[in-house]
Amino acid sequence: MRNRRVEGLRREELASLAGVSVGYCTRLEQGQSPNVSEEVLDSVARVLGLNGEEIAHLHRLARASRGRERARPERLRPGVRLMVDSLTEMPAIAVGRRGDILAWNRLAHALLAPHRPFEGEERPNFVLIDFLETEFSRGLHVDWEQKARDSTTRKTPRRTTAADSARTSPVETP
């Protein structure tokens, strides 16, 4: 038997010990089993040797994936984009619910991400910039550690109906 590079159970071993298929175990890892039973979660927790707090967290994660729907790409309302583009004397930026930069003018681009293309399909994301480009990001924030904590503990926005979004959001609902 070869030495393992990483300690712990292989996916196949976890699946066998928990009494589920390898495919189902993979779907659980990816959050793609919204109807997972409490018994299966308890079985996985037992095999992994989780403590009470870890088991509760596992169940919370499973409940969260049950209510989650696929996030649709956000689109900015034309009037908001026009406003951002028309502000030429100051940086202007429109940020989506998850930190995506939906629009920015040339001054905001020059200030926040001069090393990125100004236009293109890829949307820069403030959270990713904060964690992947820390040297740059640390220069933007007075208290980078607090900003990082805030980014990682941000609550998911409450669900809104299309009517709510139409009244309150600068972002179009597809």
PyRosetta script that sets phi, psi and omega in degrees:
from pyrosetta import init, pose_from_sequence

init()
pose = pose_from_sequence("MRNRRVEGLRREELASLAGVSVGYCTRLEQGQSPNVSEEVLDSVARVLGLNGEEIAHLHRLARASRGRERARPERLRPGVRLMVDSLTEMPAIAVGRRGDILAWNRLAHALLAPHRPFEGEERPNFVLIDFLETEFSRGLHVDWEQKARDSTTRKTPRRTTAADSARTSPVETP")
pose.set_psi(1, 130.8)
pose.set_omega(1, 180.0)
pose.set_phi(2, -71.6)
pose.set_psi(2, 150.3)
pose.set_omega(2, 172.2)
pose.set_phi(3, -70.0)
pose.set_psi(3, 139.3)
pose.set_omega(3, 179.4)
pose.set_phi(4, -83.4)
pose.set_psi(4, 144.0)
pose.set_omega(4, 176.3)
pose.set_phi(5, -74.9)
pose.set_psi(5, -29.6)
pose.set_omega(5, -178.5)
pose.set_phi(6, -127.5)
pose.set_psi(6, 132.9)
pose.set_omega(6, 178.6)
pose.set_phi(7, -70.3)
pose.set_psi(7, 157.0)
pose.set_omega(7, 174.8)
pose.set_phi(8, 113.1)
pose.set_psi(8, -176.6)
pose.set_omega(8, -177.5)
pose.set_phi(9, -80.6)
pose.set_psi(9, 143.9)
pose.set_omega(9, 168.4)
pose.set_phi(10, -77.8)
pose.set_psi(10, 159.2)
pose.set_omega(10, -179.5)
pose.set_phi(11, -55.8)
pose.set_psi(11, -41.5)
pose.set_omega(11, -179.3)
pose.set_phi(12, -62.3)
pose.set_psi(12, -39.9)
pose.set_omega(12, 180.0)
pose.set_phi(13, -68.6)
pose.set_psi(13, -43.0)
pose.set_omega(13, 178.1)
pose.set_phi(14, -60.2)
pose.set_psi(14, -46.6)
pose.set_omega(14, -179.2)
pose.set_phi(15, -59.7)
pose.set_psi(15, -46.2)
pose.set_omega(15, -178.8)
pose.set_phi(16, -62.5)
pose.set_psi(16, -47.3)
pose.set_omega(16, -178.9)
pose.set_phi(17, -67.1)
pose.set_psi(17, -31.3)
pose.set_omega(17, -179.5)
pose.set_phi(18, -86.3)
pose.set_psi(18, -10.4)
pose.set_omega(18, 178.2)
pose.set_phi(19, 79.0)
pose.set_psi(19, 31.8)
pose.set_omega(19, 177.2)
pose.set_phi(20, -128.8)
pose.set_psi(20, 165.6)
pose.set_omega(20, 178.6)
pose.set_phi(21, -76.8)
pose.set_psi(21, 160.3)
pose.set_omega(21, 178.0)
pose.set_phi(22, -63.4)
pose.set_psi(22, -40.7)
pose.set_omega(22, 178.3)
pose.set_phi(23, -60.9)
pose.set_psi(23, -41.4)
pose.set_omega(23, 179.5)
pose.set_phi(24, -67.4)
pose.set_psi(24, -39.4)
pose.set_omega(24, 177.6)
pose.set_phi(25, -60.5)
pose.set_psi(25, -42.3)
pose.set_omega(25, 178.3)
pose.set_phi(26, -62.5)
pose.set_psi(26, -44.8)
pose.set_omega(26, 179.2)
pose.set_phi(27, -63.2)
pose.set_psi(27, -36.7)
pose.set_omega(27, 176.3)
pose.set_phi(28, -61.0)
pose.set_psi(28, -46.2)
pose.set_omega(28, 179.8)
pose.set_phi(29, -58.1)
pose.set_psi(29, -36.5)
pose.set_omega(29, -176.3)
pose.set_phi(30, -88.9)
pose.set_psi(30, 2.1)
pose.set_omega(30, -179.9)
pose.set_phi(31, 70.8)
pose.set_psi(31, 26.0)
pose.set_omega(31, -176.2)
pose.set_phi(32, -106.4)
pose.set_psi(32, 21.6)
pose.set_omega(32, 176.9)
pose.set_phi(33, -124.2)
pose.set_psi(33, 76.4)
pose.set_omega(33, -173.6)
pose.set_phi(34, -65.6)
pose.set_psi(34, -18.4)
pose.set_omega(34, -177.7)
pose.set_phi(35, -106.1)
pose.set_psi(35, 26.6)
pose.set_omega(35, -179.6)
pose.set_phi(36, -61.3)
pose.set_psi(36, 137.6)
pose.set_omega(36, -177.5)
pose.set_phi(37, -82.6)
pose.set_psi(37, 158.3)
pose.set_omega(37, 176.4)
pose.set_phi(38, -60.8)
pose.set_psi(38, -35.8)
pose.set_omega(38, -178.4)
pose.set_phi(39, -64.1)
pose.set_psi(39, -42.3)
pose.set_omega(39, 179.0)
pose.set_phi(40, -65.5)
pose.set_psi(40, -43.1)
pose.set_omega(40, 178.4)
pose.set_phi(41, -61.1)
pose.set_psi(41, -42.7)
pose.set_omega(41, 178.6)
pose.set_phi(42, -64.4)
pose.set_psi(42, -36.9)
pose.set_omega(42, 178.7)
pose.set_phi(43, -65.8)
pose.set_psi(43, -45.0)
pose.set_omega(43, 177.5)
pose.set_phi(44, -62.2)
pose.set_psi(44, -43.7)
pose.set_omega(44, 179.3)
pose.set_phi(45, -60.9)
pose.set_psi(45, -40.8)
pose.set_omega(45, 179.8)
pose.set_phi(46, -63.5)
pose.set_psi(46, -46.8)
pose.set_omega(46, -178.9)
pose.set_phi(47, -62.2)
pose.set_psi(47, -39.4)
pose.set_omega(47, -179.4)
pose.set_phi(48, -79.1)
pose.set_psi(48, -10.4)
pose.set_omega(48, 179.6)
pose.set_phi(49, 69.6)
pose.set_psi(49, 37.0)
pose.set_omega(49, -179.0)
pose.set_phi(50, -73.8)
pose.set_psi(50, 148.7)
pose.set_omega(50, 175.5)
pose.set_phi(51, -88.0)
pose.set_psi(51, 179.0)
pose.set_omega(51, -175.5)
pose.set_phi(52, -56.9)
pose.set_psi(52, -45.2)
pose.set_omega(52, -179.7)
pose.set_phi(53, -65.6)
pose.set_psi(53, -40.2)
pose.set_omega(53, 179.6)
pose.set_phi(54, -68.1)
pose.set_psi(54, -37.0)
pose.set_omega(54, 177.1)
pose.set_phi(55, -64.5)
pose.set_psi(55, -44.0)
pose.set_omega(55, 178.5)
pose.set_phi(56, -60.6)
pose.set_psi(56, -40.3)
pose.set_omega(56, 179.2)
pose.set_phi(57, -65.3)
pose.set_psi(57, -42.2)
pose.set_omega(57, 176.8)
pose.set_phi(58, -57.5)
pose.set_psi(58, -43.8)
pose.set_omega(58, 179.2)
pose.set_phi(59, -67.2)
pose.set_psi(59, -37.4)
pose.set_omega(59, 176.5)
pose.set_phi(60, -63.4)
pose.set_psi(60, -42.4)
pose.set_omega(60, 178.0)
pose.set_phi(61, -60.9)
pose.set_psi(61, -41.9)
pose.set_omega(61, 179.8)
pose.set_phi(62, -65.1)
pose.set_psi(62, -42.0)
pose.set_omega(62, 178.5)
pose.set_phi(63, -63.6)
pose.set_psi(63, -39.6)
pose.set_omega(63, -179.5)
pose.set_phi(64, -63.4)
pose.set_psi(64, -39.4)
pose.set_omega(64, -179.1)
pose.set_phi(65, -72.1)
pose.set_psi(65, -23.7)
pose.set_omega(65, 177.4)
pose.set_phi(66, -65.4)
pose.set_psi(66, -39.8)
pose.set_omega(66, -175.6)
pose.set_phi(67, -90.6)
pose.set_psi(67, -4.0)
pose.set_omega(67, -174.6)
pose.set_phi(68, -83.1)
pose.set_psi(68, 134.8)
pose.set_omega(68, 172.6)
pose.set_phi(69, -112.3)
pose.set_psi(69, 159.4)
pose.set_omega(69, -179.5)
pose.set_phi(70, -60.6)
pose.set_psi(70, 130.6)
pose.set_omega(70, 179.7)
pose.set_phi(71, -71.4)
pose.set_psi(71, 129.4)
pose.set_omega(71, 176.5)
pose.set_phi(72, -86.9)
pose.set_psi(72, 146.7)
pose.set_omega(72, 177.1)
pose.set_phi(73, -62.6)
pose.set_psi(73, 137.9)
pose.set_omega(73, 179.6)
pose.set_phi(74, -82.3)
pose.set_psi(74, 142.3)
pose.set_omega(74, 175.8)
pose.set_phi(75, -125.4)
pose.set_psi(75, 134.9)
pose.set_omega(75, -179.4)
pose.set_phi(76, -77.8)
pose.set_psi(76, 141.1)
pose.set_omega(76, 174.4)
pose.set_phi(77, -64.8)
pose.set_psi(77, 143.2)
pose.set_omega(77, -176.5)
pose.set_phi(78, -56.3)
pose.set_psi(78, -37.3)
pose.set_omega(78, -179.6)
pose.set_phi(79, -65.2)
pose.set_psi(79, -35.6)
pose.set_omega(79, 178.9)
pose.set_phi(80, -70.3)
pose.set_psi(80, -42.7)
pose.set_omega(80, 177.9)
pose.set_phi(81, -60.7)
pose.set_psi(81, -42.8)
pose.set_omega(81, 178.5)
pose.set_phi(82, -60.5)
pose.set_psi(82, -42.0)
pose.set_omega(82, 179.4)
pose.set_phi(83, -62.7)
pose.set_psi(83, -46.9)
pose.set_omega(83, 179.8)
pose.set_phi(84, -59.9)
pose.set_psi(84, -46.1)
pose.set_omega(84, -178.6)
pose.set_phi(85, -65.7)
pose.set_psi(85, -31.3)
pose.set_omega(85, -176.3)
pose.set_phi(86, -78.9)
pose.set_psi(86, -17.8)
pose.set_omega(86, 177.7)
pose.set_phi(87, -81.3)
pose.set_psi(87, 102.4)
pose.set_omega(87, -175.1)
pose.set_phi(88, -107.0)
pose.set_psi(88, -12.5)
pose.set_omega(88, -176.9)
pose.set_phi(89, -97.8)
pose.set_psi(89, -3.7)
pose.set_omega(89, -179.5)
pose.set_phi(90, -150.1)
pose.set_psi(90, 154.6)
pose.set_omega(90, 176.8)
pose.set_phi(91, -65.8)
pose.set_psi(91, 137.8)
pose.set_omega(91, 177.1)
pose.set_phi(92, -137.7)
pose.set_psi(92, 139.8)
pose.set_omega(92, -176.9)
pose.set_phi(93, -146.6)
pose.set_psi(93, 145.0)
pose.set_omega(93, 173.8)
pose.set_phi(94, -119.3)
pose.set_psi(94, 123.7)
pose.set_omega(94, -175.7)
pose.set_phi(95, -114.9)
pose.set_psi(95, 136.1)
pose.set_omega(95, 178.8)
pose.set_phi(96, -79.3)
pose.set_psi(96, 178.1)
pose.set_omega(96, -176.2)
pose.set_phi(97, -60.7)
pose.set_psi(97, -30.0)
pose.set_omega(97, -176.6)
pose.set_phi(98, -105.5)
pose.set_psi(98, 16.9)
pose.set_omega(98, 177.2)
pose.set_phi(99, 91.6)
pose.set_psi(99, 2.6)
pose.set_omega(99, 177.6)
pose.set_phi(100, -70.1)
pose.set_psi(100, 137.9)
pose.set_omega(100, 174.2)
pose.set_phi(101, -82.6)
pose.set_psi(101, 109.3)
pose.set_omega(101, -176.9)
pose.set_phi(102, -85.4)
pose.set_psi(102, -29.8)
pose.set_omega(102, 176.8)
pose.set_phi(103, -161.4)
pose.set_psi(103, 147.2)
pose.set_omega(103, 173.1)
pose.set_phi(104, -153.0)
pose.set_psi(104, 152.5)
pose.set_omega(104, 177.0)
pose.set_phi(105, -91.7)
pose.set_psi(105, 175.8)
pose.set_omega(105, -175.1)
pose.set_phi(106, -61.4)
pose.set_psi(106, -35.8)
pose.set_omega(106, 179.5)
pose.set_phi(107, -68.6)
pose.set_psi(107, -41.2)
pose.set_omega(107, 177.3)
pose.set_phi(108, -64.5)
pose.set_psi(108, -40.3)
pose.set_omega(108, 178.1)
pose.set_phi(109, -61.7)
pose.set_psi(109, -46.4)
pose.set_omega(109, -179.4)
pose.set_phi(110, -62.9)
pose.set_psi(110, -34.4)
pose.set_omega(110, -179.3)
pose.set_phi(111, -76.6)
pose.set_psi(111, -44.6)
pose.set_omega(111, -170.1)
pose.set_phi(112, -95.2)
pose.set_psi(112, -29.3)
pose.set_omega(112, -175.7)
pose.set_phi(113, -153.7)
pose.set_psi(113, 62.1)
pose.set_omega(113, -176.1)
pose.set_phi(114, -64.2)
pose.set_psi(114, -19.7)
pose.set_omega(114, -177.9)
pose.set_phi(115, -87.1)
pose.set_psi(115, -4.2)
pose.set_omega(115, -179.6)
pose.set_phi(116, -102.7)
pose.set_psi(116, 153.8)
pose.set_omega(116, 174.7)
pose.set_phi(117, -62.1)
pose.set_psi(117, 144.4)
pose.set_omega(117, -178.8)
pose.set_phi(118, -70.9)
pose.set_psi(118, -38.8)
pose.set_omega(118, -179.1)
pose.set_phi(119, -125.1)
pose.set_psi(119, 155.8)
pose.set_omega(119, 178.4)
pose.set_phi(120, 154.4)
pose.set_psi(120, 177.1)
pose.set_omega(120, -176.7)
pose.set_phi(121, -75.4)
pose.set_psi(121, -37.7)
pose.set_omega(121, -176.4)
pose.set_phi(122, -70.2)
pose.set_psi(122, 128.5)
pose.set_omega(122, 177.5)
pose.set_phi(123, -95.3)
pose.set_psi(123, 120.6)
pose.set_omega(123, 173.9)
pose.set_phi(124, -62.3)
pose.set_psi(124, 153.1)
pose.set_omega(124, -179.1)
pose.set_phi(125, -129.7)
pose.set_psi(125, 128.5)
pose.set_omega(125, -177.3)
pose.set_phi(126, -60.0)
pose.set_psi(126, -39.7)
pose.set_omega(126, -178.8)
pose.set_phi(127, -64.8)
pose.set_psi(127, -44.5)
pose.set_omega(127, 178.6)
pose.set_phi(128, -65.2)
pose.set_psi(128, -40.4)
pose.set_omega(128, 177.3)
pose.set_phi(129, -60.0)
pose.set_psi(129, -43.2)
pose.set_omega(129, -179.3)
pose.set_phi(130, -60.4)
pose.set_psi(130, -37.5)
pose.set_omega(130, -174.9)
pose.set_phi(131, -96.7)
pose.set_psi(131, -27.0)
pose.set_omega(131, -177.8)
pose.set_phi(132, -95.4)
pose.set_psi(132, -21.6)
pose.set_omega(132, -179.2)
pose.set_phi(133, -123.8)
pose.set_psi(133, 59.5)
pose.set_omega(133, -170.2)
pose.set_phi(134, -63.5)
pose.set_psi(134, -36.1)
pose.set_omega(134, -179.7)
pose.set_phi(135, -61.2)
pose.set_psi(135, -46.4)
pose.set_omega(135, 177.6)
pose.set_phi(136, -65.3)
pose.set_psi(136, -47.0)
pose.set_omega(136, -175.4)
pose.set_phi(137, -64.2)
pose.set_psi(137, -38.4)
pose.set_omega(137, -180.0)
pose.set_phi(138, -61.5)
pose.set_psi(138, -27.9)
pose.set_omega(138, 177.2)
pose.set_phi(139, -76.1)
pose.set_psi(139, -16.7)
pose.set_omega(139, -179.1)
pose.set_phi(140, -86.0)
pose.set_psi(140, -29.1)
pose.set_omega(140, -170.6)
pose.set_phi(141, -113.9)
pose.set_psi(141, 135.5)
pose.set_omega(141, 177.5)
pose.set_phi(142, -62.8)
pose.set_psi(142, -43.8)
pose.set_omega(142, 180.0)
pose.set_phi(143, -124.2)
pose.set_psi(143, 84.5)
pose.set_omega(143, -175.1)
pose.set_phi(144, -61.3)
pose.set_psi(144, -39.9)
pose.set_omega(144, -179.4)
pose.set_phi(145, -60.1)
pose.set_psi(145, -42.5)
pose.set_omega(145, 178.2)
pose.set_phi(146, -66.5)
pose.set_psi(146, -40.5)
pose.set_omega(146, 177.7)
pose.set_phi(147, -60.2)
pose.set_psi(147, -41.6)
pose.set_omega(147, 179.4)
pose.set_phi(148, -64.9)
pose.set_psi(148, -43.6)
pose.set_omega(148, 177.5)
pose.set_phi(149, -61.9)
pose.set_psi(149, -44.0)
pose.set_omega(149, 179.5)
pose.set_phi(150, -61.3)
pose.set_psi(150, -40.4)
pose.set_omega(150, -179.0)
pose.set_phi(151, -65.6)
pose.set_psi(151, -37.4)
pose.set_omega(151, -175.7)
pose.set_phi(152, -84.8)
pose.set_psi(152, -16.9)
pose.set_omega(152, -179.5)
pose.set_phi(153, -107.4)
pose.set_psi(153, 5.5)
pose.set_omega(153, -179.7)
pose.set_phi(154, -58.5)
pose.set_psi(154, 131.4)
pose.set_omega(154, 179.1)
pose.set_phi(155, -75.2)
pose.set_psi(155, 148.1)
pose.set_omega(155, 174.2)
pose.set_phi(156, -67.1)
pose.set_psi(156, 134.5)
pose.set_omega(156, -179.7)
pose.set_phi(157, -61.6)
pose.set_psi(157, 148.6)
pose.set_omega(157, 179.7)
pose.set_phi(158, -63.0)
pose.set_psi(158, 152.7)
pose.set_omega(158, 177.5)
pose.set_phi(159, -69.2)
pose.set_psi(159, 141.1)
pose.set_omega(159, 177.0)
pose.set_phi(160, -126.7)
pose.set_psi(160, 156.3)
pose.set_omega(160, 175.4)
pose.set_phi(161, -84.1)
pose.set_psi(161, 167.5)
pose.set_omega(161, 177.5)
pose.set_phi(162, -59.4)
pose.set_psi(162, -36.1)
pose.set_omega(162, 179.4)
pose.set_phi(163, -65.7)
pose.set_psi(163, -41.5)
pose.set_omega(163, 177.0)
pose.set_phi(164, -59.4)
pose.set_psi(164, -48.2)
pose.set_omega(164, -177.6)
pose.set_phi(165, -62.3)
pose.set_psi(165, -40.3)
pose.set_omega(165, -178.9)
pose.set_phi(166, -63.3)
pose.set_psi(166, -34.7)
pose.set_omega(166, -179.0)
pose.set_phi(167, -78.8)
pose.set_psi(167, -33.3)
pose.set_omega(167, -166.7)
pose.set_phi(168, -116.3)
pose.set_psi(168, -13.8)
pose.set_omega(168, -170.1)
pose.set_phi(169, -109.3)
pose.set_psi(169, 140.4)
pose.set_omega(169, 172.4)
pose.set_phi(170, -78.5)
pose.set_psi(170, -0.9)
pose.set_omega(170, -178.1)
pose.set_phi(171, -102.6)
pose.set_psi(171, 137.0)
pose.set_omega(171, 178.5)
pose.set_phi(172, -76.5)
pose.set_psi(172, 144.7)
pose.set_omega(172, 172.2)
pose.set_phi(173, -97.4)
pose.set_psi(173, 122.7)
pose.set_omega(173, -175.9)
pose.set_phi(174, -67.1)
pose.dump_pdb("model.pdb")
